[in-house]
Amino acid sequence: MKLVHNMDVNRVDFKEINEYGFVKIASNSKNVIDEINEYSKYVNSNFENFVVVGIGGSSLGPKAVHTALNNQYYNEISGNTKIYFLENIDPDTFEELFEVINIEKTLFNVITKSGGTSETMAKFMILKARLGNLAKTNIVCTTDRENGNLIKIAKEEGYKTFFIPADVGGRFSELTPVGLLPAAISGIDIEKLILGAKSCLDDNLEEAKEYALIMKEAIEKGKNTLVFMPYSDKLSLLGDWFVQLWAESLGKKVDNEGNVINYGQLPHKSVGAIDQHSQVQLFAEGPNDKIFTFLEVKNFKNQVKIPKIYDEVRGISFLGGHTLNELISAEKFATDYALKKENRDTLTIEINEINEEVIGKLIMFFELATVFLGELVNIDPFNQPGVEEGKNATYALFGKEGYEYKLEELKDQCGDKLWNGK
Amino acid sequence: MKLVHNMDVNRVDFKEINEYGFVKIASNSKNVIDEINEYSKYVNSNFENFVVVGIGGSSLGPKAVHTALNNQYYNEISGNTKIYFLENIDPDTFEELFEVINIEKTLFNVITKSGGTSETMAKFMILKARLGNLAKTNIVCTTDRENGNLIKIAKEEGYKTFFIPADVGGRFSELTPVGLLPAAISGIDIEKLILGAKSCLDDNLEEAKEYALIMKEAIEKGKNTLVFMPYSDKLSLLGDWFVQLWAESLGKKVDNEGNVINYGQLPHKSVGAIDQHSQVQLFAEGPNDKIFTFLEVKNFKNQVKIPKIYDEVRGISFLGGHTLNELISAEKFATDYALKKENRDTLTIEINEINEEVIGKLIMFFELATVFLGELVNIDPFNQPGVEEGKNATYALFGKEGYEYKLEELKDQCGDKLWNGK
């Protein structure tokens, strides 16, 4: 990969990165890779379906890697164990899954680092009841080795379990069993994913620092939105994964000294060429409060020729003889050009092709850039205090022990508008 | 539907809406509905697959309605004609479609109002060549009745064609054959979609004005982002449809008098409860530059009970005995509460349930709100001058006749960084 831009960057010194848990996994994953590959063979031989049961960092990464590296119609054509994601708590999409799978032939991978995520644990409870005696064989857990309710239950009930290292937080956990297990089951070479992450440490560390420095300055200039715009369908969900990483790590009320800074940059996904027909009008002409990160794929697997027909039809004849590859590439160039002409800031991450190594590399690249920016602006990229209030209010509404004080507050503030169970 | 908020709104008078093309279709679509329903029967009997070939307004609407009203695993379970979307010009996802369909048993619906959209016409040219003699039976066009290359070709080559009214622009065209044909083929009651749109004119006109007034004031207060956050998987792609509508209609450099205003608000989609674990940290603690539109579904089709197990496990026992319905509803309330506590502006669109009428109503509601805001701030919501520069640059790079001047400009500006065909 290559970071292409024409901005000036003042280099600074950063802390050693080897202390970070998500960095360590690039070199100490050999055993876990072997165990997962072995287990995947068993899954592929024994289950028709594999369902990822997670939310946020426990789902966005597996989805992103699956989309990037597998056929978009995977379940329709692969012949392998089918892959599904039970991510939300929408009752209707929840039940639709059970119309399409045979639960007896399905392995459910319950993923939560803390073992306490309400949505995931609620789904786990429903699955356990529906599976009955099959729970022990049809549930596999991915969680912390020691802490939380899921590991406690898994031990008591004898579920196969994979572990997320204690020093790797949810949104940095894609290259742990959180992401590696679903990937391996769909036939992705997870050793190469990890090799890609490692190669980022060797080859692209300076570019990750550069990316953080560029974004720091952009935010200072009022670019409150970072548009993440891959010109590739397959990198679309990598955008969703990036959104969590950037938003939750860097959107913070206070810095490390407790000063109120209300910091953060909205990561906003857009997909080229599609969103040229949706958002580029705003990007080019609206407020100049955005910075653009294009992801450009230099070599697609396929070359798709546009036939040389309609030579006499002015308006489309110029397309004939070219390829879709040229068209998407020219459109990326042209959009970039048009935005720069309106004084918008853009940069491009060029990748040679989409494969396991490149995806591993991109994941590590953005994780590094995130912690570098956290360091530059003196905030903690690993916590998420701003989601506690909503969680606590939910606990209070559901009558969880210890949250009576919050229920009082809610009654006080909301009066007759308080949630009443519907 | 009901708009719920606690903001003050100063009402003003708006222009008559009956002149708008997208409003007229709510009352004059009887014939087209009958024709489409009749044709859909023929398609369902004769084709295994139906592929929507469009981009932007010719694809976002059909996708949104399909997702909202059909099973998420439609192609895996329906037994009916399968529905696919050939939206982008990504060579790899393009070719993947041809691995999963039998082209001989597939009807391609080529949709472009102008008949000149490069991406769509390039795909059309490829399809025509691949279909050979079958093109005449396996292509159906949706385009303008008189203007553009597609109608010209369709007439010459004898393709069945549906028409988009001349006074309805692409992003306002979902309730024309653009959206009605794909919907009908998947078994959606399109008459009810239109009835829903009509009922919005009767029942929710004042709320659409209110929504526009709220957003005008929000933008004046620096809320440059509108977070569109349905608590429902099925409304997720309605968010993508809304993004185009709001971004492209209202993101404008100049007002109707030509004053440079660089107006616009970034519509940003987020899905509850999922993105509580991704974006809410930033929403609650980052810059206070966003206004939130929640969409809340009061009644899902399914009730999903969380069993009363793990009574002894503090931390999850409170979930037992509740339902996923209650959980998603309480979480929406709690997130709203937590955001308000941080002085963020929120409003909620409550809908009773997701069905054809409600989706038709929501589409009309947001289209109306868009033109009302355009009127309030004196900009033209129906043009998109900001995408011309990128289009022209693409034409120049591809050697289209008449764009030699642009190629000169590009050479001048880009030097050896000019796009070179790769």
Boltz contact constraints between the chains, C-beta under 6 A:
constraints:
  - contact:
      token1: [A, 55]
      token2: [B, 274]
      max_distance: 6.0
  - contact:
      token1: [A, 55]
      token2: [B, 277]
      max_distance: 6.0
  - contact:
      token1: [A, 56]
      token2: [B, 277]
      max_distance: 6.0
  - contact:
      token1: [A, 56]
      token2: [B, 278]
      max_distance: 6.0
  - contact:
      token1: [A, 71]
      token2: [B, 96]
      max_distance: 6.0
  - contact:
      token1: [A, 72]
      token2: [B, 93]
      max_distance: 6.0
  - contact:
      token1: [A, 72]
      token2: [B, 96]
      max_distance: 6.0
  - contact:
      token1: [A, 73]
      token2: [B, 100]
      max_distance: 6.0
  - contact:
      token1: [A, 76]
      token2: [B, 100]
      max_distance: 6.0
  - contact:
      token1: [A, 77]
      token2: [B, 100]
      max_distance: 6.0
  - contact:
      token1: [A, 87]
      token2: [B, 274]
      max_distance: 6.0
  - contact:
      token1: [A, 88]
      token2: [B, 233]
      max_distance: 6.0
  - contact:
      token1: [A, 88]
      token2: [B, 274]
      max_distance: 6.0
  - contact:
      token1: [A, 89]
      token2: [B, 273]
      max_distance: 6.0
  - contact:
      token1: [A, 89]
      token2: [B, 324]
      max_distance: 6.0
  - contact:
      token1: [A, 89]
      token2: [B, 327]
      max_distance: 6.0
  - contact:
      token1: [A, 89]
      token2: [B, 328]
      max_distance: 6.0
  - contact:
      token1: [A, 90]
      token2: [B, 232]
      max_distance: 6.0
  - contact:
      token1: [A, 90]
      token2: [B, 233]
      max_distance: 6.0
  - contact:
      token1: [A, 91]
      token2: [B, 300]
      max_distance: 6.0
  - contact:
      token1: [A, 91]
      token2: [B, 302]
      max_distance: 6.0
  - contact:
      token1: [A, 91]
      token2: [B, 304]
      max_distance: 6.0
  - contact:
      token1: [A, 91]
      token2: [B, 324]
      max_distance: 6.0
  - contact:
      token1: [A, 91]
      token2: [B, 325]
      max_distance: 6.0
  - contact:
      token1: [A, 92]
      token2: [B, 300]
      max_distance: 6.0
  - contact:
      token1: [A, 92]
      token2: [B, 301]
      max_distance: 6.0
  - contact:
      token1: [A, 92]
      token2: [B, 302]
      max_distance: 6.0
  - contact:
      token1: [A, 93]
      token2: [B, 72]
      max_distance: 6.0
  - contact:
      token1: [A, 93]
      token2: [B, 233]
      max_distance: 6.0
  - contact:
      token1: [A, 94]
      token2: [B, 304]
      max_distance: 6.0
  - contact:
      token1: [A, 95]
      token2: [B, 302]
      max_distance: 6.0
  - contact:
      token1: [A, 96]
      token2: [B, 71]
      max_distance: 6.0
  - contact:
      token1: [A, 96]
      token2: [B, 72]
      max_distance: 6.0
  - contact:
      token1: [A, 100]
      token2: [B, 73]
      max_distance: 6.0
  - contact:
      token1: [A, 100]
      token2: [B, 76]
      max_distance: 6.0
  - contact:
      token1: [A, 100]
      token2: [B, 77]
      max_distance: 6.0
  - contact:
      token1: [A, 116]
      token2: [B, 315]
      max_distance: 6.0
  - contact:
      token1: [A, 119]
      token2: [B, 273]
      max_distance: 6.0
  - contact:
      token1: [A, 121]
      token2: [B, 316]
      max_distance: 6.0
  - contact:
      token1: [A, 122]
      token2: [B, 306]
      max_distance: 6.0
  - contact:
      token1: [A, 122]
      token2: [B, 319]
      max_distance: 6.0
  - contact:
      token1: [A, 122]
      token2: [B, 327]
      max_distance: 6.0
  - contact:
      token1: [A, 125]
      token2: [B, 306]
      max_distance: 6.0
  - contact:
      token1: [A, 125]
      token2: [B, 307]
      max_distance: 6.0
  - contact:
      token1: [A, 125]
      token2: [B, 309]
      max_distance: 6.0
  - contact:
      token1: [A, 126]
      token2: [B, 306]
      max_distance: 6.0
  - contact:
      token1: [A, 129]
      token2: [B, 307]
      max_distance: 6.0
  - contact:
      token1: [A, 149]
      token2: [B, 313]
      max_distance: 6.0
  - contact:
      token1: [A, 149]
      token2: [B, 315]
      max_distance: 6.0
  - contact:
      token1: [A, 149]
      token2: [B, 316]
      max_distance: 6.0
  - contact:
      token1: [A, 224]
      token2: [B, 287]
      max_distance: 6.0
  - contact:
      token1: [A, 224]
      token2: [B, 289]
      max_distance: 6.0
  - contact:
      token1: [A, 232]
      token2: [B, 90]
      max_distance: 6.0
  - contact:
      token1: [A, 233]
      token2: [B, 88]
      max_distance: 6.0
  - contact:
      token1: [A, 233]
      token2: [B, 90]
      max_distance: 6.0
  - contact:
      token1: [A, 233]
      token2: [B, 93]
      max_distance: 6.0
  - contact:
      token1: [A, 244]
      token2: [B, 278]
      max_distance: 6.0
  - contact:
      token1: [A, 247]
      token2: [B, 279]
      max_distance: 6.0
  - contact:
      token1: [A, 247]
      token2: [B, 282]
      max_distance: 6.0
  - contact:
      token1: [A, 248]
      token2: [B, 281]
      max_distance: 6.0
  - contact:
      token1: [A, 251]
      token2: [B, 281]
      max_distance: 6.0
  - contact:
      token1: [A, 251]
      token2: [B, 282]
      max_distance: 6.0
  - contact:
      token1: [A, 251]
      token2: [B, 285]
      max_distance: 6.0
  - contact:
      token1: [A, 251]
      token2: [B, 286]
      max_distance: 6.0
  - contact:
      token1: [A, 252]
      token2: [B, 285]
      max_distance: 6.0
  - contact:
      token1: [A, 253]
      token2: [B, 285]
      max_distance: 6.0
  - contact:
      token1: [A, 262]
      token2: [B, 287]
      max_distance: 6.0
  - contact:
      token1: [A, 264]
      token2: [B, 282]
      max_distance: 6.0
  - contact:
      token1: [A, 264]
      token2: [B, 286]
      max_distance: 6.0
  - contact:
      token1: [A, 268]
      token2: [B, 268]
      max_distance: 6.0
  - contact:
      token1: [A, 273]
      token2: [B, 89]
      max_distance: 6.0
  - contact:
      token1: [A, 273]
      token2: [B, 119]
      max_distance: 6.0
  - contact:
      token1: [A, 274]
      token2: [B, 55]
      max_distance: 6.0
  - contact:
      token1: [A, 274]
      token2: [B, 87]
      max_distance: 6.0
  - contact:
      token1: [A, 274]
      token2: [B, 88]
      max_distance: 6.0
  - contact:
      token1: [A, 277]
      token2: [B, 55]
      max_distance: 6.0
  - contact:
      token1: [A, 277]
      token2: [B, 56]
      max_distance: 6.0
  - contact:
      token1: [A, 278]
      token2: [B, 56]
      max_distance: 6.0
  - contact:
      token1: [A, 278]
      token2: [B, 244]
      max_distance: 6.0
  - contact:
      token1: [A, 279]
      token2: [B, 247]
      max_distance: 6.0
  - contact:
      token1: [A, 280]
      token2: [B, 387]
      max_distance: 6.0
  - contact:
      token1: [A, 281]
      token2: [B, 248]
      max_distance: 6.0
  - contact:
      token1: [A, 281]
      token2: [B, 251]
      max_distance: 6.0
  - contact:
      token1: [A, 281]
      token2: [B, 384]
      max_distance: 6.0
  - contact:
      token1: [A, 281]
      token2: [B, 386]
      max_distance: 6.0
  - contact:
      token1: [A, 281]
      token2: [B, 387]
      max_distance: 6.0
  - contact:
      token1: [A, 282]
      token2: [B, 247]
      max_distance: 6.0
  - contact:
      token1: [A, 282]
      token2: [B, 251]
      max_distance: 6.0
  - contact:
      token1: [A, 282]
      token2: [B, 264]
      max_distance: 6.0
  - contact:
      token1: [A, 284]
      token2: [B, 386]
      max_distance: 6.0
  - contact:
      token1: [A, 285]
      token2: [B, 251]
      max_distance: 6.0
  - contact:
      token1: [A, 285]
      token2: [B, 252]
      max_distance: 6.0
  - contact:
      token1: [A, 285]
      token2: [B, 253]
      max_distance: 6.0
  - contact:
      token1: [A, 285]
      token2: [B, 386]
      max_distance: 6.0
  - contact:
      token1: [A, 286]
      token2: [B, 251]
      max_distance: 6.0
  - contact:
      token1: [A, 286]
      token2: [B, 262]
      max_distance: 6.0
  - contact:
      token1: [A, 286]
      token2: [B, 264]
      max_distance: 6.0
  - contact:
      token1: [A, 287]
      token2: [B, 224]
      max_distance: 6.0
  - contact:
      token1: [A, 287]
      token2: [B, 262]
      max_distance: 6.0
  - contact:
      token1: [A, 289]
      token2: [B, 224]
      max_distance: 6.0
  - contact:
      token1: [A, 300]
      token2: [B, 91]
      max_distance: 6.0
  - contact:
      token1: [A, 300]
      token2: [B, 92]
      max_distance: 6.0
  - contact:
      token1: [A, 301]
      token2: [B, 92]
      max_distance: 6.0
  - contact:
      token1: [A, 302]
      token2: [B, 91]
      max_distance: 6.0
  - contact:
      token1: [A, 302]
      token2: [B, 92]
      max_distance: 6.0
  - contact:
      token1: [A, 302]
      token2: [B, 95]
      max_distance: 6.0
  - contact:
      token1: [A, 304]
      token2: [B, 91]
      max_distance: 6.0
  - contact:
      token1: [A, 304]
      token2: [B, 94]
      max_distance: 6.0
  - contact:
      token1: [A, 306]
      token2: [B, 122]
      max_distance: 6.0
  - contact:
      token1: [A, 306]
      token2: [B, 125]
      max_distance: 6.0
  - contact:
      token1: [A, 306]
      token2: [B, 126]
      max_distance: 6.0
  - contact:
      token1: [A, 307]
      token2: [B, 125]
      max_distance: 6.0
  - contact:
      token1: [A, 307]
      token2: [B, 129]
      max_distance: 6.0
  - contact:
      token1: [A, 309]
      token2: [B, 125]
      max_distance: 6.0
  - contact:
      token1: [A, 313]
      token2: [B, 149]
      max_distance: 6.0
  - contact:
      token1: [A, 315]
      token2: [B, 116]
      max_distance: 6.0
  - contact:
      token1: [A, 315]
      token2: [B, 149]
      max_distance: 6.0
  - contact:
      token1: [A, 316]
      token2: [B, 121]
      max_distance: 6.0
  - contact:
      token1: [A, 316]
      token2: [B, 149]
      max_distance: 6.0
  - contact:
      token1: [A, 318]
      token2: [B, 398]
      max_distance: 6.0
  - contact:
      token1: [A, 318]
      token2: [B, 399]
      max_distance: 6.0
  - contact:
      token1: [A, 318]
      token2: [B, 400]
      max_distance: 6.0
  - contact:
      token1: [A, 319]
      token2: [B, 122]
      max_distance: 6.0
  - contact:
      token1: [A, 324]
      token2: [B, 89]
      max_distance: 6.0
  - contact:
      token1: [A, 324]
      token2: [B, 91]
      max_distance: 6.0
  - contact:
      token1: [A, 325]
      token2: [B, 91]
      max_distance: 6.0
  - contact:
      token1: [A, 327]
      token2: [B, 89]
      max_distance: 6.0
  - contact:
      token1: [A, 327]
      token2: [B, 122]
      max_distance: 6.0
  - contact:
      token1: [A, 328]
      token2: [B, 89]
      max_distance: 6.0
  - contact:
      token1: [A, 330]
      token2: [B, 394]
      max_distance: 6.0
  - contact:
      token1: [A, 330]
      token2: [B, 397]
      max_distance: 6.0
  - contact:
      token1: [A, 330]
      token2: [B, 419]
      max_distance: 6.0
  - contact:
      token1: [A, 331]
      token2: [B, 394]
      max_distance: 6.0
  - contact:
      token1: [A, 333]
      token2: [B, 419]
      max_distance: 6.0
  - contact:
      token1: [A, 334]
      token2: [B, 390]
      max_distance: 6.0
  - contact:
      token1: [A, 334]
      token2: [B, 393]
      max_distance: 6.0
  - contact:
      token1: [A, 334]
      token2: [B, 394]
      max_distance: 6.0
  - contact:
      token1: [A, 335]
      token2: [B, 390]
      max_distance: 6.0
  - contact:
      token1: [A, 337]
      token2: [B, 393]
      max_distance: 6.0
  - contact:
      token1: [A, 338]
      token2: [B, 389]
      max_distance: 6.0
  - contact:
      token1: [A, 338]
      token2: [B, 390]
      max_distance: 6.0
  - contact:
      token1: [A, 384]
      token2: [B, 281]
      max_distance: 6.0
  - contact:
      token1: [A, 386]
      token2: [B, 281]
      max_distance: 6.0
  - contact:
      token1: [A, 386]
      token2: [B, 284]
      max_distance: 6.0
  - contact:
      token1: [A, 386]
      token2: [B, 285]
      max_distance: 6.0
  - contact:
      token1: [A, 387]
      token2: [B, 280]
      max_distance: 6.0
  - contact:
      token1: [A, 387]
      token2: [B, 281]
      max_distance: 6.0
  - contact:
      token1: [A, 389]
      token2: [B, 338]
      max_distance: 6.0
  - contact:
      token1: [A, 390]
      token2: [B, 334]
      max_distance: 6.0
  - contact:
      token1: [A, 390]
      token2: [B, 335]
      max_distance: 6.0
  - contact:
      token1: [A, 390]
      token2: [B, 338]
      max_distance: 6.0
  - contact:
      token1: [A, 393]
      token2: [B, 334]
      max_distance: 6.0
  - contact:
      token1: [A, 393]
      token2: [B, 337]
      max_distance: 6.0
  - contact:
      token1: [A, 394]
      token2: [B, 330]
      max_distance: 6.0
  - contact:
      token1: [A, 394]
      token2: [B, 331]
      max_distance: 6.0
  - contact:
      token1: [A, 394]
      token2: [B, 334]
      max_distance: 6.0
  - contact:
      token1: [A, 397]
      token2: [B, 330]
      max_distance: 6.0
  - contact:
      token1: [A, 398]
      token2: [B, 318]
      max_distance: 6.0
  - contact:
      token1: [A, 399]
      token2: [B, 318]
      max_distance: 6.0
  - contact:
      token1: [A, 400]
      token2: [B, 318]
      max_distance: 6.0
  - contact:
      token1: [A, 419]
      token2: [B, 330]
      max_distance: 6.0
  - contact:
      token1: [A, 419]
      token2: [B, 333]
      max_distance: 6.0
